[in-house]
């Protein structure tokens, strides 16, 4: 049986590829060592992450044991007291995003909204992208005054003008 030159070349190429694959797959190969090193680093990172999560959960449990129960409305009251702000979104017509814009404009309390004049009203309407006259139409000043006094403004009181 005789081989042609092409067949011998293909046989040598197949042998070389097999030899290279064998080296790569062996435990002494460079890539195998790098892969094992990467696995060790990954396991260590996972253990570290799990330890941090466990420590955080233990800290949360400790803080929950130390604090008393939180009643309804406590979070809003504490947030307002800590930051010195009222919840302006309680005024009908003010959304959460508009409340943020009002805070950025320097309006943090109901008393500030109740005390705005017509010029400031027009400036706020332009800043919030509202139609002119919206603040007066929705009676933000009256609602803010009611909230400042501790009353929740209702539709009946706004329609009749009574407190």
Secondary structure, 3 states (H helix, E strand, C coil): CCCCHHHHHHHHHHHHHHHHHHHHHCCCCHHHHHHHHHHHHHHHHHHHHHHHHHHHHHHHHHHHHHCCCCCCCHHHHHHHHHHCCCCHHHCCCCCHHHHHHHHHCCCCCHHHHHCCCHHHHHHHHHHHCCCCCHHHHHCHHHHHHHHHHCCCCCHHHHHHCCC
